[in-house]
Amino acid sequence: MRILHVAAELFPLIKTGGLADVVAALPPAQVAAGADVRVLLPGLPAVLAGVTIQHTVCTFGPAFGAAQVHLRLVRLPDTGLHAYVIDAPFLYRRAGNPYQAPDGSGWADNLQRFALLGWVGAQLAAGGLDPAWAPEVVHAHDWHAALAPAYLAARPGPRPLTVFTVHNLAYQGTFDGALFAQLGLPPGFFQIDGLEFHGLLSFMKAGLRYADCITTVSPTYAREIALPEFGWGLDGVVRDRASCLWGVLNGVDTTLWDPATDPALVANYDMHDPDGKARCKMALQQELGLAVMPDVPLFAVVSRLSEQKGLDLVLQGLAPLLESGAQFALLGSGDGWLEQGFAAAAAAHPGVMAVRLGFDEALSHRIMAGADVLLVPSRFEPCGLTQLYALRYGTLPLVRRTGGLADTVVDAGAEQCAQGIATGFVFSHATVADWLEASRRAQHLYRQPAAWQAVVRAAMQQHFSWDNAARQYLSLYRTALDESAGHNA
């Protein structure tokens, strides 16, 4: 089966969130399962700098404001997979991240930049750009790639299967409706049953409306986005497509996240020989300027700093957490007021609290290994990857019962502990009181070393590999292709 993944990010080339990890890990897992898989990426500076260019597939233009566009066939680092890169300097070769300028403002031409991504994906799928290869399945990821199903739906005749994955419905890619003509889609696509969204045009809605299959990154999130609370105004569209919607849980790249082999750690360990974790905790406390106290529970956050992640609740509850005798460490960046608030709190609590603002991949691994509890108190969480990393490293997640967090963490209640299935701490309501109560339960268990280690062992036994997710996606593709063939027979 030939599969084309269309996305704006791929680790380690460019990453702003979990999307990059998914796009880096899922295609190789599908290749291992026997598929012929390629990825399509925008030609951002970091992407072009990090790949090995094989040859230029074609050159065309003008397109979406770019006078000339080169489609390059490349090899990806680490995996060696083939990929296509859209080399359009006018649209992509600039500073900042894929979506924003260095000052944090969105690029004024994001509509054109990501319309080109979707358009090239559709043209590749239709066999119009690379005569040597065309996919049977086009798998578009999040709003940045969501026009690929729309462009294919606008073409007459047979077309490949289209799959659209919602990684986070809150980010929808909405633009002024007056710009619709620049997309080159038929006029009828700008209507309530198409891209039109309260007078705007929505890339996310394009994916939801025109893809043959819709997936989310966890089963619970697939159910949640059909509800007004989590649907961001698109819950009605989701309910209309319910028969085509599946939740497939993300996995973990076990080659990158493995405490037994992780080169970022001062000591490696696993569930059978866990002694190295204590050394990792001591080294982390020293690195962050925390008091070296092996018997004090160390709570940690590795996250984008936003209210979605519930980190305003963490900030409000820091004083009672620290007064209870715990330590706290944070790595992340995001909303300025949260960055300032956590930095000020750290300055007021030296020795028991440390904050590192920014992104540091190696430090994130050391925190996963050295912390005792990872806080993920999200208001909503499509899947979440940090709690999966934490489980693998024997750091117990403390999470809110939502989305993928609900699917992956089992609360350490008395019954669950007795059954040996507890893997962390779960609370229900997005309040300071609720997460602090869960933190008190965590500290109570921490003071019972044998019981704590039993939960740690259960956590480390969890298996969230990409192999399983890859098999689920391939099964979904086959089922949808078979149904399509039956309808066309």
Secondary structure, DSSP 8 states (H G I E B T S, - for coil): -EEEEE-S-BTTTB-SSHHHHHHHHHHHHHHHTT-EEEEEEE--HHHHHHSEEEEEEEEE--BTTBS-EEEEEEE-TTT--EEEEEE-HHHH-SSS-SSB-TTS-B-TTHHHHHHHHHHHHHHHHTTSS-TT---SEEEEETGGGTHHHHHHHTS-S---EEEEEES-TT---EEEGGGGGGG---GGGSSTTTTEETTEEEHHHHHHHH-SEEEESSHHHHHHTTSHHHHTT-HHHHHHTGGGEEE----B-TTTS-TTT-TTSSS---SSSTHHHHHHHHHHHHHHT----TTS-EEEEEEEESTTTTHHHHHHHHHHHHHTT-EEEEEEEE-HHHHHHHHHHHHHSTTTEEEEES--HHHHHHHHHH-SEEEE--S--SS-SHHHHHHHTT-EEEEESSHHHHHH--B--HHHHHHT---BEEE-SSSHHHHHHHHHHHHHHHTSHHHHHHHHHHHHT---BHHHHHHHHHHHHHHHHHHHHHHH-
